[in-house]
Amino acid sequence: MESLMTVSSEPIAITVVGDVIVDRHFYHSDEGVVELVELGGAAGLIRLLQEVVQAGNASSCSTVRLDVDTPEPAEFPPASNAYAVWAPYRQSKKKDEPKIWRVARPHGLRGPWILDKR
C-alpha cells in the first residue's frame, strides 16, 4: 500500500462541492479593530487543498477547483455570514514571547433558523 506521504508524479484532480459562506474576522487589539472578509466553507477548503498540493510538489498538471458559483462576499445574504472576534494571547507565561491570535468570541452563523424554536 502506498504511503499517504508519498508524492505521485501522476496528475490529480480534486473537485469540491458544498456550501460557501462569508467568514467575517474581527481582529481586536490595542491598536483598534480590523475586519477581514473572505469566503469560507467549501471555498476555504479549496484554499487549503491548493496549498497542500503546492507544498507537496504534486504534478504541475494537478488541479483543485470549486464546483459551485462563488459570488462576491457583499452579494451573500446576511444569513450566510459567520463571525468571529480574534484577540492576541500569550503562548505561555513568558512575557517576552510573541503573542498569537486566537478566537476570543465565536459568533457562528446568523440566520432565521436560529430563531426557529421547533
C-alpha positions as protocol buffer text, in pm:
chain_id: "A"
residue {
  index: 1
  type: MET
  ca { x: 0 y: 0 z: 0 }
}
residue {
  index: 2
  type: GLU
  ca { x: 137 y: 341 z: -97 }
}
residue {
  index: 3
  type: SER
  ca { x: 212 y: 578 z: 191 }
}
residue {
  index: 4
  type: LEU
  ca { x: -1 y: 892 z: 220 }
}
residue {
  index: 5
  type: MET
  ca { x: 321 y: 1094 z: 239 }
}
residue {
  index: 6
  type: THR
  ca { x: 444 y: 966 z: -99 }
}
residue {
  index: 7
  type: VAL
  ca { x: 402 y: 1224 z: -372 }
}
residue {
  index: 8
  type: SER
  ca { x: 279 y: 1084 z: -700 }
}
residue {
  index: 9
  type: SER
  ca { x: 406 y: 1220 z: -1030 }
}
residue {
  index: 10
  type: GLU
  ca { x: 63 y: 1149 z: -1179 }
}
residue {
  index: 11
  type: PRO
  ca { x: -168 y: 1450 z: -1210 }
}
residue {
  index: 12
  type: ILE
  ca { x: -460 y: 1459 z: -970 }
}
residue {
  index: 13
  type: ALA
  ca { x: -791 y: 1643 z: -994 }
}
residue {
  index: 14
  type: ILE
  ca { x: -985 y: 1742 z: -683 }
}
residue {
  index: 15
  type: THR
  ca { x: -1334 y: 1890 z: -716 }
}
residue {
  index: 16
  type: VAL
  ca { x: -1503 y: 2031 z: -408 }
}
residue {
  index: 17
  type: VAL
  ca { x: -1875 y: 2099 z: -380 }
}
residue {
  index: 18
  type: GLY
  ca { x: -2053 y: 2233 z: -76 }
}
residue {
  index: 19
  type: ASP
  ca { x: -2179 y: 2540 z: 98 }
}
residue {
  index: 20
  type: VAL
  ca { x: -1987 y: 2864 z: 63 }
}
residue {
  index: 21
  type: ILE
  ca { x: -2022 y: 3117 z: 343 }
}
residue {
  index: 22
  type: VAL
  ca { x: -1868 y: 3453 z: 420 }
}
residue {
  index: 23
  type: ASP
  ca { x: -1623 y: 3447 z: 711 }
}
residue {
  index: 24
  type: ARG
  ca { x: -1601 y: 3784 z: 886 }
}
residue {
  index: 25
  type: HIS
  ca { x: -1298 y: 3800 z: 1115 }
}
residue {
  index: 26
  type: PHE
  ca { x: -1266 y: 4095 z: 1354 }
}
residue {
  index: 27
  type: TYR
  ca { x: -913 y: 4135 z: 1494 }
}
residue {
  index: 28
  type: HIS
  ca { x: -925 y: 4332 z: 1820 }
}
residue {
  index: 29
  type: SER
  ca { x: -602 y: 4467 z: 1968 }
}
residue {
  index: 30
  type: ASP
  ca { x: -467 y: 4774 z: 2147 }
}
residue {
  index: 31
  type: GLU
  ca { x: -438 y: 4943 z: 1807 }
}
residue {
  index: 32
  type: GLY
  ca { x: -810 y: 4902 z: 1732 }
}
residue {
  index: 33
  type: VAL
  ca { x: -1028 y: 4664 z: 1533 }
}
residue {
  index: 34
  type: VAL
  ca { x: -959 y: 4539 z: 1181 }
}
residue {
  index: 35
  type: GLU
  ca { x: -1207 y: 4336 z: 976 }
}
residue {
  index: 36
  type: LEU
  ca { x: -1101 y: 4067 z: 728 }
}
residue {
  index: 37
  type: VAL
  ca { x: -1372 y: 3928 z: 499 }
}
residue {
  index: 38
  type: GLU
  ca { x: -1315 y: 3610 z: 299 }
}
residue {
  index: 39
  type: LEU
  ca { x: -1513 y: 3324 z: 151 }
}
residue {
  index: 40
  type: GLY
  ca { x: -1526 y: 3025 z: 382 }
}
residue {
  index: 41
  type: GLY
  ca { x: -1685 y: 2681 z: 394 }
}
residue {
  index: 42
  type: ALA
  ca { x: -1614 y: 2495 z: 69 }
}
residue {
  index: 43
  type: ALA
  ca { x: -1416 y: 2795 z: -63 }
}
residue {
  index: 44
  type: GLY
  ca { x: -1191 y: 2783 z: 246 }
}
residue {
  index: 45
  type: LEU
  ca { x: -1136 y: 2411 z: 190 }
}
residue {
  index: 46
  type: ILE
  ca { x: -1028 y: 2484 z: -168 }
}
residue {
  index: 47
  type: ARG
  ca { x: -761 y: 2729 z: -46 }
}
residue {
  index: 48
  type: LEU
  ca { x: -631 y: 2468 z: 199 }
}
residue {
  index: 49
  type: LEU
  ca { x: -618 y: 2194 z: -65 }
}
residue {
  index: 50
  type: GLN
  ca { x: -440 y: 2423 z: -313 }
}
residue {
  index: 51
  type: GLU
  ca { x: -173 y: 2494 z: -50 }
}
residue {
  index: 52
  type: VAL
  ca { x: -134 y: 2121 z: 23 }
}
residue {
  index: 53
  type: VAL
  ca { x: -95 y: 2039 z: -346 }
}
residue {
  index: 54
  type: GLN
  ca { x: 165 y: 2315 z: -390 }
}
residue {
  index: 55
  type: ALA
  ca { x: 357 y: 2223 z: -74 }
}
residue {
  index: 56
  type: GLY
  ca { x: 360 y: 1855 z: -174 }
}
residue {
  index: 57
  type: ASN
  ca { x: 517 y: 1937 z: -512 }
}
residue {
  index: 58
  type: ALA
  ca { x: 239 y: 1750 z: -688 }
}
residue {
  index: 59
  type: SER
  ca { x: 242 y: 1723 z: -1062 }
}
residue {
  index: 60
  type: SER
  ca { x: 211 y: 2058 z: -1237 }
}
residue {
  index: 61
  type: CYS
  ca { x: -98 y: 1917 z: -1411 }
}
residue {
  index: 62
  type: SER
  ca { x: -277 y: 1870 z: -1078 }
}
residue {
  index: 63
  type: THR
  ca { x: -587 y: 2082 z: -1027 }
}
residue {
  index: 64
  type: VAL
  ca { x: -809 y: 2179 z: -738 }
}
residue {
  index: 65
  type: ARG
  ca { x: -1134 y: 2353 z: -820 }
}
residue {
  index: 66
  type: LEU
  ca { x: -1457 y: 2460 z: -656 }
}
residue {
  index: 67
  type: ASP
  ca { x: -1760 y: 2331 z: -844 }
}
residue {
  index: 68
  type: VAL
  ca { x: -2009 y: 2592 z: -720 }
}
residue {
  index: 69
  type: ASP
  ca { x: -2067 y: 2955 z: -808 }
}
residue {
  index: 70
  type: THR
  ca { x: -1890 y: 3198 z: -578 }
}
residue {
  index: 71
  type: PRO
  ca { x: -2031 y: 3550 z: -582 }
}
residue {
  index: 72
  type: GLU
  ca { x: -1850 y: 3834 z: -411 }
}
residue {
  index: 73
  type: PRO
  ca { x: -1887 y: 3840 z: -28 }
}
residue {
  index: 74
  type: ALA
  ca { x: -2109 y: 4151 z: -45 }
}
residue {
  index: 75
  type: GLU
  ca { x: -2361 y: 3958 z: -258 }
}
residue {
  index: 76
  type: PHE
  ca { x: -2429 y: 3691 z: 9 }
}
residue {
  index: 77
  type: PRO
  ca { x: -2738 y: 3726 z: 229 }
}
residue {
  index: 78
  type: PRO
  ca { x: -2674 y: 3808 z: 596 }
}
residue {
  index: 79
  type: ALA
  ca { x: -2773 y: 3452 z: 695 }
}
residue {
  index: 80
  type: SER
  ca { x: -2466 y: 3323 z: 508 }
}
residue {
  index: 81
  type: ASN
  ca { x: -2218 y: 3523 z: 717 }
}
residue {
  index: 82
  type: ALA
  ca { x: -2017 y: 3373 z: 1005 }
}
residue {
  index: 83
  type: TYR
  ca { x: -1850 y: 3595 z: 1262 }
}
residue {
  index: 84
  type: ALA
  ca { x: -1555 y: 3564 z: 1500 }
}
residue {
  index: 85
  type: VAL
  ca { x: -1366 y: 3815 z: 1713 }
}
residue {
  index: 86
  type: TRP
  ca { x: -992 y: 3742 z: 1738 }
}
residue {
  index: 87
  type: ALA
  ca { x: -754 y: 3877 z: 2005 }
}
residue {
  index: 88
  type: PRO
  ca { x: -381 y: 3841 z: 2078 }
}
residue {
  index: 89
  type: TYR
  ca { x: -291 y: 3592 z: 2353 }
}
residue {
  index: 90
  type: ARG
  ca { x: 36 y: 3486 z: 2512 }
}
residue {
  index: 91
  type: GLN
  ca { x: 163 y: 3145 z: 2404 }
}
residue {
  index: 92
  type: SER
  ca { x: 286 y: 3075 z: 2757 }
}
residue {
  index: 93
  type: LYS
  ca { x: 352 y: 3253 z: 3085 }
}
residue {
  index: 94
  type: LYS
  ca { x: 676 y: 3401 z: 2946 }
}
residue {
  index: 95
  type: LYS
  ca { x: 617 y: 3771 z: 2890 }
}
residue {
  index: 96
  type: ASP
  ca { x: 885 y: 3809 z: 2621 }
}
residue {
  index: 97
  type: GLU
  ca { x: 730 y: 3557 z: 2379 }
}
residue {
  index: 98
  type: PRO
  ca { x: 534 y: 3696 z: 2083 }
}
residue {
  index: 99
  type: LYS
  ca { x: 158 y: 3677 z: 2109 }
}
residue {
  index: 100
  type: ILE
  ca { x: -60 y: 3465 z: 1883 }
}
residue {
  index: 101
  type: TRP
  ca { x: -412 y: 3529 z: 1752 }
}
residue {
  index: 102
  type: ARG
  ca { x: -694 y: 3317 z: 1894 }
}
residue {
  index: 103
  type: VAL
  ca { x: -1071 y: 3336 z: 1866 }
}
residue {
  index: 104
  type: ALA
  ca { x: -1189 y: 3535 z: 2167 }
}
residue {
  index: 105
  type: ARG
  ca { x: -1561 y: 3528 z: 2085 }
}
residue {
  index: 106
  type: PRO
  ca { x: -1701 y: 3296 z: 1818 }
}
residue {
  index: 107
  type: HIS
  ca { x: -2038 y: 3409 z: 1692 }
}
residue {
  index: 108
  type: GLY
  ca { x: -2100 y: 3149 z: 1422 }
}
residue {
  index: 109
  type: LEU
  ca { x: -2366 y: 3183 z: 1159 }
}
residue {
  index: 110
  type: ARG
  ca { x: -2664 y: 3412 z: 1199 }
}
residue {
  index: 111
  type: GLY
  ca { x: -2983 y: 3314 z: 1026 }
}
residue {
  index: 112
  type: PRO
  ca { x: -3357 y: 3270 z: 1061 }
}
residue {
  index: 113
  type: TRP
  ca { x: -3317 y: 2903 z: 1163 }
}
residue {
  index: 114
  type: ILE
  ca { x: -3153 y: 3014 z: 1490 }
}
residue {
  index: 115
  type: LEU
  ca { x: -3480 y: 3175 z: 1597 }
}
residue {
  index: 116
  type: ASP
  ca { x: -3686 y: 2871 z: 1500 }
}
residue {
  index: 117
  type: LYS
  ca { x: -3797 y: 2707 z: 1829 }
}
residue {
  index: 118
  type: ARG
  ca { x: -3944 y: 2390 z: 1677 }
}
